[in-house]
Amino acid sequence: MNTVTEAGRYLTFTLNGEAYALDIFHVTEILEYRVLTVVPMMPDFIRGVINLRGRAVPVIDLAIRFGRGRTEIQRRTSIIIVHVDDPGLAEIAELDGDEKSIADGQDIGVLVDSASKVVTLSPEDIEPAPAFGAGIRADYISGMARRDTDFLILLDIAHVLSISDMVRLSEIAQRPVEP
């Protein structure tokens, strides 16, 4: 599990009324919600793709990924574009005989209720991820930042958006159901 050991800047956002944050290092841009192109046969949490300067970028609904329903599109709904490096992708590409280089990682859109602001957190502000009780898998959380009356859940984006995990889930979802 990734734990926070030094001060860092985090983009805060809301999802189903909960406050989350992710390391700004992974964020490339924040977009207003735009209509997505739905791709057939994808898992539910992949809501579609957007055209980002000529590239198809998948958009993940974190609420669905966390098993918390579906993000309702509203006025402040945003898509946070993050860059993810996933060593598991090289293994999948090798198995598929894919010659395409994926060493540079992948951009992924994250659908959220609203992006808030960038905050600086020191190690003293952050507690380890709980073993239970946050409502999402513990390996998705890198820590919990104390705020005035509650906590800010710091996401480990490499685990939340593990492309190799999502590819495997997609492959499982596409298998025919045996009687």
C-alpha positions in Angstrom: 0.0 0.0 0.0 1.3 3.5 -0.9 1.6 5.8 2.1 2.3 9.5 2.2 5.7 10.4 3.6 6.3 13.9 2.4 4.4 17.1 1.8 2.5 17.2 -1.4 -0.2 19.0 -3.3 -3.6 17.3 -3.9 -6.6 18.1 -6.1 -9.7 17.8 -4.0 -13.0 16.7 -5.4 -16.4 15.4 -4.3 -18.1 12.2 -5.2 -21.5 11.3 -3.8 -21.1 13.9 -1.1 -17.7 12.5 0.1 -14.5 14.5 -0.1 -11.5 12.9 -1.9 -8.1 14.0 -3.2 -5.4 12.8 -5.5 -1.8 13.7 -5.9 -1.7 16.7 -8.4 1.4 15.0 -9.9 -0.9 12.6 -11.8 -3.4 15.3 -12.9 -2.9 16.7 -16.4 -6.1 18.8 -16.7 -9.6 19.3 -15.5 -12.5 19.5 -18.0 -16.1 20.5 -17.8 -18.3 17.5 -18.4 -18.9 16.8 -22.1 -20.9 14.2 -23.9 -19.2 10.8 -24.0 -19.1 8.4 -26.8 -20.4 5.1 -25.4 -18.3 2.0 -26.3 -20.3 -1.2 -26.5 -19.3 -4.2 -24.3 -17.3 -2.2 -21.7 -17.7 -2.7 -18.0 -20.3 -0.3 -16.4 -17.7 1.8 -14.7 -16.2 2.8 -18.1 -18.9 5.4 -19.1 -17.4 6.1 -22.5 -14.6 7.9 -24.2 -13.9 11.6 -25.1 -11.9 13.0 -27.9 -9.0 14.8 -26.3 -6.9 16.5 -29.0 -7.4 13.6 -31.4 -6.9 10.8 -28.8 -9.7 8.6 -27.4 -9.5 8.8 -23.7 -11.6 6.4 -21.6 -13.7 8.0 -18.8 -14.2 6.1 -15.6 -17.1 6.7 -13.2 -15.5 6.4 -9.8 -18.9 6.1 -8.1 -19.5 2.9 -10.1 -15.9 1.7 -9.6 -16.4 2.1 -5.8 -19.7 0.3 -5.9 -21.5 3.6 -4.9 -24.1 3.9 -7.6 -23.7 6.1 -10.7 -22.5 9.7 -11.0 -25.5 11.9 -12.0 -24.5 14.5 -14.5 -25.1 18.0 -13.1 -23.9 21.6 -13.7 -20.5 21.1 -11.8 -19.8 17.6 -13.0 -16.1 17.4 -14.1 -13.7 15.1 -15.8 -10.3 15.0 -14.3 -7.7 13.8 -16.8 -5.0 11.7 -15.0 -1.9 10.0 -16.4 -1.4 6.5 -15.1 1.7 4.3 -15.5 0.8 0.6 -15.1 3.5 -2.1 -15.3 0.7 -4.7 -15.6 0.0 -3.3 -19.1 3.3 -4.5 -20.5 2.4 -8.0 -19.4 -1.0 -7.8 -21.1 0.4 -6.3 -24.3 3.1 -9.0 -24.4 0.4 -11.8 -24.0 -1.7 -10.2 -26.7 1.3 -9.8 -29.1 0.7 -6.1 -29.1 3.8 -4.3 -30.5 2.4 -0.8 -29.5 4.6 0.9 -26.9 2.8 1.6 -23.7 5.8 2.5 -21.7 4.5 6.1 -21.5 1.4 5.1 -19.6 -2.2 6.1 -20.4 -4.4 9.1 -19.9 -7.8 8.3 -18.2 -10.7 10.6 -17.5 -12.2 10.4 -14.0 -15.9 11.5 -13.8 -16.6 13.3 -10.5 -19.4 15.4 -9.0 -17.1 18.5 -8.9 -13.4 19.3 -8.7 -12.7 21.7 -5.8 -9.3 23.1 -5.2 -5.6 22.2 -4.8 -4.4 21.8 -1.2 -1.0 21.3 0.3 -0.8 18.6 2.9 2.1 17.7 5.1 2.8 14.2 6.5 1.6 15.4 9.9 -1.9 16.1 8.3 -2.2 12.5 7.1 -3.0 9.3 8.9 -2.6 5.8 7.4 -5.5 4.3 5.4 -8.0 2.5 7.6 -8.2 -1.2 7.4 -12.0 -0.9 7.3 -14.9 1.6 7.3 -14.1 4.0 4.4 -16.6 2.2 2.1 -14.0 1.5 -0.6 -11.1 -1.0 -0.8 -8.2 -0.1 1.5 -5.6 -0.6 -1.3 -7.3 2.3 -3.1 -6.5 4.7 -0.3 -3.0 6.1 0.4 -4.1 8.0 3.5 -6.7 10.1 5.3 -6.1 13.8 5.7 -7.6 15.4 8.8 -9.8 18.5 8.2 -11.8 20.6 10.6 -14.7 18.2 11.3 -14.0 15.2 9.0 -11.4 13.5 6.7 -10.3 13.9 3.1 -9.8 10.4 1.5 -6.5 10.4 -0.4 -6.7 8.0 -3.3 -3.9 5.9 -4.6 -4.6 6.5 -8.2 -2.3 3.8 -9.5 -4.5 1.2 -7.7 -7.9 2.9 -8.3 -7.2 3.2 -12.1 -5.0 0.1 -12.5 -5.5 -0.3 -16.3 -4.4 -4.0 -16.2 -7.1 -4.7 -13.5 -9.7 -2.9 -15.6 -8.7 -4.8 -18.8 -9.0 -8.1 -16.8 -12.4 -7.0 -15.5 -13.5 -6.0 -19.0 -12.4 -9.4 -20.4 -14.4 -11.2 -17.6 -17.4 -9.0 -18.3 -17.3 -9.9 -22.0 -17.2 -13.7 -21.4 -20.4 -15.5 -22.3 -22.3 -16.7 -19.3 -22.3 -20.5 -19.1 -25.6 -22.1 -18.3 
